[in-house]
Amino acid sequence: MVLEQDFLYWSIIEKLVLNEKYSILALSQDGGEILLQPYRQKHFTIVRLKRIDVDWGNTLSIDIVQAGRKFEQLLKNGVRGPIRVMNVYISSLPPVDDYPSVFEDGYSILKGKIDISSILIHSEQRLEGISKLADLLSVPLKIEMDSFIEEDDVQRIRNHVIASHNKQREEEKKIFQHGKPFFTYIFLGIQIIMFLILEMFGGSTNNQTLIDFGAKFNPLIYEGEWWRFFTPIILHIGFLHLFMNSLALYYIGPAVEKAYGRFRFLLIYIIAGVAGTFASFAFSPNLSAGASGAIFGCFGALLYIGVQNRQVFLRTIGPNILMVIAINLAFGFAVPNIDNAGHIGGLVGGFLAAFIVQLPKKRNVSFRLIGVTATALLFIILYRYGYPQAEEQYSQYTAMQGQELIQDNKYDEAYDYLNNAISNNTRSNDIIFMLSVAEIGIGKFDEAIEHLQEVIENDDSYHQAHFNLALLYVNTGNSSEALNHINKALQYEPENENYKNLKNEITRSNNET
């Protein structure tokens, strides 16, 4: 009878592990207790089987409480709850007294974070017990019991289960053992070298230096400098930025490169970095650079492993990776001047890139097509969303560039630069106004008047245009128009001293005549 229940114990384990893909989480030294994790979690998080010959019902009660304390320790060690346990006892005979209430009604501690349901399968109701367990786990459990069972039969099943478990663990280890890191260290070296170059040519926190070396700058991307979707990946703004990203890449990069192999990692890193830049282009007007999007893409590639091998992921790196992602995203939302759009874009980009390259020895064509299609759509949607804002930013940038040329008395250069922008269909009020200033500087007064009139036709509250028109009309002797426009300027800026002084001059001149 005892040998039959030993055989039943290992047969149930064999069915769950081999047929239903349950994973062995823990196995006691004598083999009498085992913890299994379902491949697809249904009602129970853990199935605990124990081979025990029960004398008294209190024995079950004590064991359930002790098991609950062990699971409580798992929560303290960081395992996510709630933990729902199916507790299965395989016994030769039922207890001689009544079943304890904790067995019949279930056991719950820590406000329901741990729930334990129990079932006892003994020789007197073996078939009923197996059927009930199959219903509870929602799995088929057909156990064939021979009339004569020997120790070798039990040992054969036990060895089969353990061998299968060991093979599974070896295969899991191989997921993270596809070659040695190479491109991780290449990217580390490149970004450190580029940081030193930036420091030599004006400083890594100098906006103009960053722009000159390819940082993400929406106006210039709008103008056609598409390579700025790539170059920000190797640039960093300040030493702390470089240090934090280099540290993150040093720790996360090798894990991803080992899991996917060198060239798959290279594609993941680049696609994720570009996706991060596209997201920043769409949602952030600020100048930006850094490997953060590519590094978040590495997290995304590890999440893909969770899709392919959920149990391996959750049993190994999963909980830590999910926590790191959550902390970094929360930090990005809480701290100003962090480009979280780039982080999220990189995370999504890395996940989709993993669909494209896939894990070694995986050849799922449909997944690859999904990855390519989704990545292309992601880039198109982000670009189209960011394009109107980039157009407006380009207009502001062009006007500022024109203003800088004018401040340096480079009126001819400003005139050519602003005219070229207008010829390329960039015709904002600020650009037209700055063009009129350049025209005044080179003596094209009639053109300046036309452009200033165009500005106030578009926006009558543009008081600077009214002021400049007043100046031009004063110079041409048209005092009535000059007075009209200076009054308009004062209507919108009544406290402006320059405007007041010009009006006084015009009024005094009219009185003298």
C-alpha positions in Angstrom: 0.0 0.0 0.0 2.8 2.4 0.9 4.7 1.6 -2.4 1.5 2.2 -4.4 1.1 5.6 -2.9 4.8 6.4 -3.6 4.1 5.4 -7.2 1.0 7.6 -7.3 2.9 10.5 -5.8 5.6 10.4 -8.5 3.1 9.6 -11.3 1.1 12.8 -10.5 4.3 14.8 -10.5 5.4 13.2 -13.8 2.1 14.1 -15.5 2.2 17.7 -14.3 5.9 18.2 -15.2 6.1 16.4 -18.5 2.6 16.7 -19.9 1.4 20.0 -18.4 4.9 21.7 -18.4 4.8 22.5 -14.7 8.2 23.7 -13.4 9.9 22.3 -10.3 10.5 25.2 -7.9 11.9 23.1 -5.0 12.3 19.4 -4.2 13.1 18.2 -0.7 16.3 16.1 -0.2 14.3 12.9 0.4 11.9 13.7 -2.5 8.9 13.6 -0.2 7.9 17.2 -0.8 7.8 19.2 -4.0 6.7 22.6 -5.1 5.5 23.0 -8.7 4.6 26.1 -10.7 2.0 25.9 -13.5 3.1 26.8 -17.0 0.0 29.0 -17.3 -1.2 30.2 -14.0 -4.9 29.4 -13.6 -6.4 29.3 -10.1 -3.2 28.3 -8.2 0.2 30.0 -8.1 1.9 26.9 -6.6 1.0 23.3 -6.4 2.6 21.6 -3.3 2.7 17.8 -3.2 3.7 15.9 -0.1 4.1 12.2 0.4 3.0 11.7 4.0 1.3 8.9 5.9 -1.2 10.6 8.2 -2.1 9.3 11.6 -4.0 12.2 13.1 -5.8 15.1 11.6 -3.8 17.5 13.7 -0.7 16.4 11.7 -2.3 18.0 8.6 -3.2 21.1 10.5 0.4 21.6 11.8 1.9 21.0 8.4 -0.4 23.5 6.7 0.5 26.2 9.2 4.2 25.4 8.8 3.9 25.6 5.0 2.1 28.9 5.3 5.0 30.3 7.3 7.4 29.2 4.6 5.4 31.0 1.9 5.2 34.0 4.1 9.0 34.1 4.0 8.8 34.2 0.2 6.8 37.4 0.4 9.3 38.9 2.7 12.1 38.0 0.2 10.4 40.0 -2.5 8.1 37.4 -4.3 5.0 39.1 -5.6 1.7 38.1 -4.0 -0.9 36.9 -3.6 0.3 33.3 -3.4 -2.5 30.7 -4.0 -1.4 27.2 -3.0 -2.9 23.9 -3.9 -1.7 21.6 -1.1 -1.9 17.9 -2.1 -1.2 15.1 0.4 -0.6 11.6 -0.8 -1.2 9.2 2.1 -1.7 5.4 2.5 -4.7 5.9 4.9 -6.9 8.8 6.1 -6.4 10.1 9.6 -8.1 8.1 12.3 -9.9 11.2 13.6 -11.8 14.0 11.9 -10.2 16.4 9.3 -9.2 19.7 10.9 -11.2 22.8 10.0 -8.0 24.5 8.5 -7.9 21.5 6.0 -11.6 21.6 5.1 -12.2 25.4 5.0 -8.8 26.5 3.7 -6.1 28.6 5.3 -5.3 32.2 4.7 -2.7 34.6 6.3 -1.5 38.1 5.7 -5.0 39.4 4.8 -5.4 36.9 2.0 -1.9 37.3 0.4 -1.4 33.6 1.0 -4.3 31.2 0.5 -3.8 27.5 0.9 -6.4 24.9 -0.2 -5.7 21.3 0.7 -6.7 17.8 -0.6 -5.8 14.4 0.7 -5.6 11.4 -1.7 -5.4 8.1 0.1 -5.6 4.5 -1.0 -9.3 4.1 0.0 -10.5 6.8 -2.4 -7.6 7.0 -4.8 -9.7 7.4 -8.0 -12.1 10.0 -6.4 -9.1 11.9 -5.1 -7.3 12.0 -8.5 -10.4 13.1 -10.2 -11.0 15.9 -7.7 -7.4 17.1 -8.1 -7.7 17.1 -11.9 -10.8 19.2 -11.6 -9.2 21.6 -9.2 -6.1 22.1 -11.4 -8.1 21.9 -14.7 -5.7 19.3 -16.1 -6.2 15.7 -17.3 -4.8 13.2 -14.8 -5.0 9.6 -15.9 -2.9 7.5 -13.7 -2.5 3.8 -14.6 -1.8 1.7 -11.5 -0.5 -1.9 -12.0 -1.6 -4.6 -9.6 2.1 -5.3 -8.8 4.3 -2.3 -8.2 7.9 -2.6 -7.3 10.5 -0.2 -5.9 12.1 0.0 -9.4 8.9 1.3 -10.9 8.8 4.2 -8.4 12.5 4.9 -8.9 12.1 4.9 -12.7 9.4 7.6 -12.6 11.4 9.6 -10.1 14.5 9.5 -12.2 12.5 10.4 -15.3 11.1 13.5 -13.5 14.4 14.6 -12.1 16.2 14.1 -15.4 13.5 16.1 -17.2 13.9 18.9 -14.6 17.6 19.0 -14.9 17.4 19.1 -18.7 14.9 22.0 -18.5 17.3 23.9 -16.2 20.2 23.4 -18.6 18.1 24.7 -21.5 17.1 27.7 -19.4 20.8 28.5 -18.7 21.6 28.4 -22.4 19.1 31.2 -23.0 21.7 33.6 -21.4 24.8 31.9 -22.8 24.9 32.8 -26.5 28.4 34.2 -26.8 30.4 36.8 -25.0 29.6 40.5 -24.9 31.3 42.5 -27.7 29.2 45.4 -28.9 28.3 46.3 -25.3 31.9 47.3 -24.8 32.2 48.9 -28.2 29.2 51.2 -27.4 30.7 52.0 -24.0 34.0 53.0 -25.6 32.3 55.1 -28.3 30.2 57.1 -25.9 33.2 57.8 -23.6 35.3 58.9 -26.6 32.5 61.1 -27.9 32.1 62.7 -24.5 35.8 63.6 -24.4 35.5 65.0 -27.9 32.5 67.1 -26.9 34.5 68.4 -23.9 37.4 69.4 -26.2 35.1 71.3 -28.6 33.1 73.4 -26.3 31.7 71.2 -23.6 29.1 68.4 -23.4 26.6 70.8 -21.8 27.0 73.5 -24.5 23.9 73.5 -26.7 25.7 74.6 -29.8 28.4 71.9 -29.4 25.7 69.2 -28.9 23.9 70.5 -32.0 27.1 70.5 -34.0 27.9 66.9 -33.1 24.4 65.5 -33.9 22.1 65.8 -30.8 18.4 65.5 -31.3 17.3 68.9 -32.3 13.7 69.0 -33.8 14.2 72.0 -36.1 17.1 70.5 -37.9 15.4 67.1 -38.2 12.5 69.0 -39.7 15.0 70.7 -42.1 16.1 67.2 -43.3 19.0 66.1 -41.0 17.5 62.6 -40.6 20.8 61.2 -39.2 19.9 63.0 -35.9 17.6 60.0 -35.2 20.8 57.9 -34.8 23.7 60.1 -33.6 22.2 61.1 -30.2 22.6 57.5 -29.0 26.4 58.0 -28.5 26.3 61.6 -27.1 25.7 62.5 -23.5 25.0 65.8 -21.7 27.4 66.2 -18.7 29.5 63.7 -16.9 26.7 62.4 -14.6 24.5 61.6 -17.6 27.4 59.7 -19.2 28.3 57.9 -15.9 24.7 56.7 -15.2 24.1 55.5 -18.7 27.5 53.8 -18.9 26.9 52.0 -15.6 23.4 50.9 -16.8 24.8 49.6 -20.1 27.7 47.9 -18.4 25.3 45.8 -16.3 22.3 45.3 -18.6 24.1 45.1 -22.0 26.0 41.8 -21.4 22.9 40.0 -20.3 21.0 41.0 -23.5 24.0 40.3 -25.7 24.5 36.9 -24.1 20.8 36.1 -24.6 20.5 37.2 -28.2 24.0 37.0 -29.6 26.2 39.9 -30.9 24.5 41.0 -34.1 21.0 40.6 -32.8 22.0 42.7 -29.8 23.5 45.3 -32.2 20.2 45.6 -34.1 18.2 45.7 -30.9 20.4 48.5 -29.5 20.2 50.6 -32.7 16.5 50.1 -33.3 15.7 50.9 -29.7 17.9 54.0 -29.7 16.3 55.3 -32.9 12.8 54.6 -31.5 13.7 56.6 -28.4 14.8 59.5 -30.6 11.6 59.3 -32.6 9.5 59.4 -29.4 11.5 62.3 -28.1 11.0 64.1 -31.5 7.2 63.5 -31.2 6.7 64.5 -27.5 9.7 66.7 -26.4 10.7 70.0 -28.0 14.0 70.0 -26.0 17.5 69.4 -27.3 18.4 65.9 -26.2 21.0 63.1 -26.4 22.0 59.9 -24.6 21.9 56.2 -24.7 18.9 56.0 -22.4 16.4 54.9 -25.1 18.8 52.2 -26.3 19.3 51.0 -22.7 15.6 50.9 -22.1 15.4 48.9 -25.4 17.6 46.3 -23.7 15.0 46.1 -21.0 12.3 45.7 -23.7 14.3 42.8 -25.2 14.4 41.1 -21.9 10.6 41.5 -21.6 10.4 39.7 -24.9 12.1 36.7 -23.2 9.2 36.9 -20.7 6.8 36.5 -23.6 8.7 33.5 -25.0 9.6 31.9 -21.7 7.4 33.3 -19.1 8.3 30.9 -16.3 12.1 31.3 -16.9 11.7 35.0 -17.0 9.8 35.2 -13.7 12.0 32.7 -12.0 15.2 34.4 -13.0 15.6 38.0 -14.0 11.9 38.9 -14.4 11.0 40.5 -11.0 14.2 42.5 -10.9 13.8 43.8 -14.4 10.2 44.8 -13.9 11.1 46.6 -10.7 14.1 48.5 -12.4 11.9 49.5 -15.3 9.1 50.8 -12.9 11.6 52.7 -10.8 13.3 54.4 -13.8 10.1 55.4 -15.4 8.7 56.8 -12.1 12.0 58.6 -11.6 11.7 60.1 -15.1 8.2 61.4 -14.5 9.1 62.8 -11.1 12.3 64.6 -12.0 12.2 67.5 -14.5 14.4 67.6 -17.6 14.4 63.8 -18.0 13.2 62.8 -21.5 10.8 60.0 -20.4 9.3 59.9 -23.9 12.7 58.7 -25.2 12.8 56.1 -22.4 9.3 54.7 -23.2 10.0 54.8 -27.0 13.2 52.9 -26.5 11.5 50.3 -24.3 8.8 49.7 -26.9 11.4 49.8 -29.7 13.6 47.2 -28.0 10.6 44.9 -27.4 9.6 45.1 -31.1 13.2 44.7 -32.3 13.3 41.5 -30.3 10.3 40.3 -32.3 12.3 41.0 -35.4 15.6 39.3 -34.5 14.2 36.7 -32.1 16.1 34.5 -29.8 18.8 32.2 -31.2 17.4 29.0 -32.7 14.0 30.5 -33.0 12.5 31.0 -36.5 9.0 32.3 -36.1 8.3 34.1 -39.4 4.9 35.5 -38.2 6.6 37.0 -35.2 9.2 38.6 -37.4 6.6 40.1 -39.7 4.7 41.4 -36.7 7.9 43.0 -35.4 8.8 44.6 -38.7 5.3 45.9 -39.3 4.8 47.3 -35.8 8.3 49.0 -35.8 7.6 50.7 -39.1 4.2 51.8 -37.9 5.7 53.1 -34.7 8.2 55.2 -36.6 5.6 56.6 -39.0 3.1 57.5 -36.3 5.7 59.2 -34.1 7.1 61.1 -37.0 3.8 62.3 -38.3 2.7 63.3 -34.7 5.9 65.2 -34.1 6.1 66.9 -37.5 3.7 69.8 -36.9 5.4 70.7 -33.6 8.8 70.4 -35.3 7.6 72.8 -38.0 6.7 75.4 -35.4 10.0 74.9 -33.6 11.8 75.2 -36.9 10.1 78.6 -37.5 11.2 79.8 -34.1 14.7 78.5 -34.6 15.0 80.2 -38.0 13.8 83.5 -36.6 16.4 83.2 -33.8 19.2 82.4 -36.2 18.2 85.4 -38.3 18.2 87.6 -35.2 21.7 86.4 -34.2 23.0 87.4 -37.6 21.3 90.8 -37.4 22.8 91.4 -33.9 26.2 90.7 -35.4 25.4 93.2 -38.2 25.5 90.5 -40.8 22.4 91.9 -42.6 23.2 90.4 -46.0 23.6 86.9 -44.5 20.4 87.3 -42.5 18.6 88.5 -45.6 19.7 85.5 -47.7 19.1 83.0 -44.8 15.6 84.2 -44.0 14.6 84.5 -47.7 15.8 80.9 -48.2 13.6 79.8 -45.3 10.6 81.5 -46.8 11.2 80.0 -50.2 11.1 76.6 -48.5 7.6 77.3 -47.2 8.6 78.4 -43.7 6.7 81.6 -43.5 5.9 82.6 -39.9 5.3 86.1 -38.6 8.6 86.0 -36.6 10.6 85.0 -39.7 8.9 87.7 -41.9 9.5 90.3 -39.1 13.2 89.4 -38.9 13.5 89.5 -42.7 12.1 93.1 -42.6 14.7 94.0 -40.0 17.4 92.7 -42.3 15.9 94.6 -45.2 16.0 97.8 -43.2 19.7 97.1 -42.5 20.6 96.8 -46.2 18.4 99.7 -47.2 15.5 97.8 -48.8 12.9 100.0 -47.1 10.0 99.3 -49.5 10.3 95.6 -49.1 10.6 96.0 -45.4 7.3 98.0 -45.3 5.6 95.3 -47.4 6.7 92.5 -45.0 5.8 94.5 -41.9 2.3 95.1 -43.3 2.0 91.4 -44.0 2.9 90.7 -40.4 0.2 93.0 -38.9 -2.3 91.7 -41.4 -1.7 88.2 -40.0 -1.6 89.5 -36.4 -2.5 93.1 -35.6 -1.2 92.7 -32.0 2.4 92.3 -33.3 3.4 95.6 -31.7 7.1 95.4 -32.8 5.9 95.5 -36.4 3.8 98.6 -35.8 6.8 100.3 -34.1 9.2 99.5 -37.1 6.5 100.7 -39.6 6.2 103.9 -37.6 10.0 104.4 -37.8 10.0 103.7 -41.6 7.1 106.2 -42.1 8.9 108.8 -40.1 12.0 108.4 -42.3 9.8 108.7 -45.5 8.0 111.7 -44.1 4.6 110.1 -43.8 3.9 111.3 -40.2 0.2 110.4 -40.2 0.9 106.8 -40.9 3.8 106.9 -38.5 1.4 108.3 -35.8 -1.2 105.7 -36.6 1.2 102.8 -36.2 2.9 104.1 -33.0 -0.6 104.5 -31.5 -1.3 100.8 -32.4 2.0 99.8 -30.8 1.1 101.7 -27.6 -2.3 100.1 -27.6 -0.7 96.7 -27.1 2.4 97.9 -25.1 1.3 101.1 -23.3 4.2 101.1 -20.9 7.0 100.7 -23.5 9.3 103.8 -23.1 10.7 103.5 -26.7 7.2 103.6 -28.1 6.3 106.6 -25.9 9.4 108.5 -26.9 8.8 107.9 -30.6 5.2 109.2 -30.3 6.4 112.3 -28.6 8.9 112.9 -31.4 6.2 112.5 -34.1 3.8 114.7 -32.2 6.4 117.4 -31.7 7.4 117.3 -35.3 3.8 117.6 -36.4 3.3 120.6 -34.1 6.4 122.3 -35.5 5.2 122.0 -39.0 
